[in-house]
Amino acid sequence: NTDISYTGSDSTLTVSWSAFSDPLTGLYNTHSDIASYQATVEDGSGNTVLDWTDVGNVNTWTATGLSLSNATTYLVLIRAADAAGNLSANVSTDGIIVDTDGPVAGYVLDGDTEDNDWANVDSILTFSWYDYSDTLSGLSYYEYAVGTTIGGTETVSWTSASKLDSTVTVSDLALDNTTTYYISVRAIDSVANVSSTATSDGFTLDMDLPSIYYVNEGSIATDLDIQNVDSIFSSSWLGTDIIPGSGIDYYEIALGTAAGDSNIIDWYHTAQTYVLDTLINADSLTLTDGYTYYVSVRVTDAAGNRSNVVTGDGILIDLTPPLTGTVHDGSGADIQFTSSITTLSANWSGFSDTVSSIVKYEVAIGIDSIRLDDIVPWDSVGMSTAITIDTLTLTNATEYYFNVRATDLAGNVSPVVPSDGITIDIDPPIIGLVADGLIGDEDYTNTDSTLHLSWTGFLDPLSGIAYYEYAFGTTSGDTNVISWSNNGLDTSITISRLSLGHDTTYYGSVRAIDNVGHMSVVALSNGVLVDVFNPTVGVPMDGGSEDLDYQGPSDTLAISWSGNDTREISYYQYSVGTTPGDTNVISWTDNGNATTVTITNFILTHGTVYYANIRAYDMAGNMSNVESSDGITADLSAPTVGWVNDGLGDDEKFTAAATTLEANWDSFADTTSGIQYYEYAVGTTAGGIDVSGIWEPIGTNISVSATFTLDETITYYVSVRATDNVNNVSIVITSDGITADFTGPQGTWAIDGDSSDIDRQNFTDTYSGYWLQFIEEGSGFNTHEYALYDNDNVQYVTSWTATLDTACVIGGLELLENQTYSLHIRGIDSVDNVGDVLMSDGVLIDLSAPSVPLDLVGWFSTERIYLEWTQNQEIDLDHYSIYGGTEMNPTTLLSTTADSTTEAFMPGFADGNTYYLRISATDIPGNESEFTADVIGIPQPAAITWVDPDSTNVLNADDTQLSIHFSQPLLNIGAATAVTIAYDNMDLTSSYSEADTSIIIQFNEPYASLDSITLTISNIIDWSGNGTDTKEFSYTTYMLADYDENFQIDAADLAAYLTGWGNNDYSYELGPITGTVPHFIPTPNNVYDLRDVMAFVQMWYWYHQTNSFNMTTSADIGGVLPIAQEDRSLIITLPEGAVAGQVFIQYPPNSKNLSTAADVTTEQQIYLSKSDRNTGQILVEWADLSEDGLQTVTFDAYSLDRDNSNITVDYTIYGIDQEIISRGMQNIELNAVPEEYALHYNYPNPFNPVTTMLYDLPETGHARLIIYDLLG
């Protein structure tokens, strides 16, 4: 028979009761004194649900067939009937609430604190849920299930969990690799309603290891074996994961001097597949010359599977440059002079490299030891050890130096080694004339086997010519046919048995060498041409000077090309066909030596491709190969057209815009050359352009928004046409037109009232009006809008309301007396034009009663009541009526008067009674005003009526003045004294306020915190000359640092304090202080410093030493706070924006001890803690306004045994402006981790032959076991 508060049934109610008794009928009967019971059912508002029903002589009854409403309270009333038919009083239940709604489902995570998509453990599964709620009977418990389908239970059937749980770990599973599992959770409330099932998004089991595909060292793009930098190391790699798999999550990289080693750079994480100069900071990486280094990589997938380590083939560090050798001028032994101004030679030997090897030499030429490369810049010659440069411009009598340096495999460069220099000596012989032929100069030759050359006029005025050299080449001065040959002093030469090329010009060259080796410049012939080959032509271009792919309607076809012959083209021929080389359209036609042609009277066929063919003939009649163009397609058809809409979307008929027209179109097409652009035009007739004036191009856009000056009622048409890529223009498509409409509907008349026009009304909550239907001649009438207007205050008292009616009744008003109000109506058409406002002539609010008399004051004394008030100003005022009695709001008329004062102590009144008096004003017509408020008083000696602040209130620091109000005026306010814990005689000042007959007490010294003040006032004389008894008041003062005034000093106060400091709000200042805790007396000085901090800290310590810890239950706010254990540390990660907070932990004191960081009391951060190891409680409260803020709160857990323990973490986190951004409570399993190690007694003991010794380590390590025999 336990009373319940909720039921899950909406059709039955069960009630039970204890037996009623009837002492009269039971006195003479041996049977029950109750004949039967009657019951009725009511809802919480007293409405009858089931009429009185006789249920018999029972003490339990169930009402069935009811129709009850969810979330509604119902009561069952029971009464008893005795044998005489007498009914007892009704006895009611305390009510039961119907709850037929299931709990609200929340969210399910694949994981304990965050949602996981992958896992790599096939036997254990942890998941969590949040945001389940039930607003009626409350949650009772949860059920969870696991399946391979959404909502399925194939893996774990429905299993119960406590309503306090939000995380569950299921073990002893046998999950399948690559299978996706889904977690389902539902909640059951206290009346067995079941929520909908919430299912996680699933996680997939991935137990396959990823792998590394390759590792490159020294470069991202390729693998290098050697480098010459000791501070930068580049590497790239690629990992793979088996499909389907969780995919790569991150890589780990290490660097060592052996394969797989990490002695240079230890393993570290990266999400990249390469590291460029960032394997380690350049300032801290120092590689050793001659050592080989190896990059090792391993990869971990998203499920946590880690691959095997893969190591690169290593890279050698070579920082030593090559050793130098010797450089010689000349091609052999070292020489000192040369007669060439274009050619210098050098050779070198003796260079070597001790670490890797030389890979190239570089050579430069300069004119001294400073300008090493001003003649020839540095250039590589590979591994060659000799060079000849024949493209120089050297200066006579100038010394030049070769400079050589070597580079090894690592890129190290040796020092520069110069030659000893070579000097240029040029006073060459003077040249003569050279002729192609033996007798006179020849321009052509028709032989391809013989060349003739002769020369005259060479001389050397100094040492004389020693011999001539001749040569032949295919360009002037070239020797590619006959290289330079000594001809002695002969001045002609015939060369036979040659193989000369057709259409090639051969040039003879002659030079003279004097007796000191100076060589003249080369004398050249003007060349002789050999012509035995065919001419050539280029690929022709369709369309003229630029190759075209398409051609529009035309009767011409243009072709252009290029031609070439070693001598001269005689003429070209062209033809046209429908395939390359074909002449089925135009046969071969002579075009002379012109390289362009425009064929007239050419008939094109749409869609046909035409190819131009070209061939050339030279002067000897040789014909070139035929070259064909890439073809040109005839496009003779204009684009096909689509549709045009007015507006940017669906077609519009009207527009309210005065300067803008919009249109859009689509479905235009050209299947041959394609659409090149669109043009639009605007006119006042279909297809007209009288508005735009021209056709406006708009590219390939398919909409336009154009600016024009539009005229109302005019219909505008937008026309569109398309042009393809050969300038074929489509037909014009025109919209169906859009009409400009700028004017809204117009009204005719409007009146005040519901049937005829009225000028005045005497009610203030309703207004009625009506009008004639508005007229619209444009886009069509849409709606009326009306609003009520205050003519006197020139403002609307209601917002605009839309209606299709022509009348309105406006309710819920608060109209003002003597104000005139008018009805405003306006019409709106279909394009949202708003017409002119139509106004009624207005109605005046006239209530006519006098105003209530003001400033009624009553003076009470022994056998006297005197009333006074302010005279009314109405010109038609007649008299005042005085009402009085011993009840509130008296209606007994005591007297009337035309004055503003009266005596009101009437016959029958007596001292000591409370009397209520009030007055009203009545005008000449008899309209009576409202009553004044009651004046309440007791005819008696002066008495206190009220005190501000009341003595039941706590005095805040700024409540330094008390107002003690008396029942009547005082002649003498007597003497006041105050005694407190902190003050023996507190300094104060007393004064009197005639306006409200009160004694004002001003405390002139600051209150002490948590002080008790006793105030005494004696010798008070009232206005009638009578004295009164001594008055005494007791007050308690505020608690220093308790900003939210809840007599607790906690994190909320800490957040408020540091926020006030950060904002330079000195209303939060605490110090300096005097006195003892907690009765500190603050004397703020508008300076925040450490004295303020210490005042808060001392009050905090006092409060938490005086009061015990309590863990309260409040609604969660924000997400679940991340709480994790790392070794012995319990780390609570604070949310972003946290500036203050409280963390309270309860733990088993016989198993664990918890501690936290030392307290901090600075100007930017306060961190305070209180611990009670006897009860297993620790509290941390902090506030931090530093730039980075407090990121985590950390506790050190010390285990007294090797058992894990459940602890409860309660937290409240504040953001800026002291807003709670996170609040909740979590149950955490705390793992037992020893400080250094824990060694436990072995069992069994004694033993034979096996015993077990348990030990614990904070991290993975080695244990050493030493066994001693009996002799030690």
PyMOL commands that set and color helices and strands:
alter all, ss='L'
color gray80, all
select helices_A, chain A and resi 25-28+1051-1062+1066-1068+1090-1106+1216-1218
alter helices_A, ss='H'
color red, helices_A
select strands_A, chain A and resi 6-7+13-16+34-43+48-56+60-63+73-82+91-92+96-98+107-109+118-119+125-130+139-147+156-162+167-170+180-189+198-199+203-205+211-217+226-227+235-240+248-256+265-270+274-275+292-301+310-311+315-317+326-329+337-338+344-349+358-366+376-382+386-389+399-408+417-418+422-424+433-436+444-445+451-456+465-473+482-486+492-495+504-514+523-524+528-530+536-537+541-542+550-551+557-560+563-564+569-577+586-590+596-599+609-618+627-628+632-634+643-646+654-655+660-666+675-683+696-697+703-707+715-724+733-734+738-740+750-752+760-761+767-771+781-790+795-796+801-803+807-810+820-829+838-839+843-845+854-861+864-870+877-885+893-897+901-903+915-923+935-937+944-948+954-955+961-966+970-972+975-980+988-993+998-1003+1012-1018+1021-1022+1031-1037+1073-1074+1081-1082+1123-1126+1129-1133+1140-1146+1152-1156+1160-1161+1165-1172+1177-1184+1192-1199+1205-1214+1220-1230+1238-1239+1255-1256
alter strands_A, ss='S'
color yellow, strands_A
deselect
rebuild
show_as cartoon
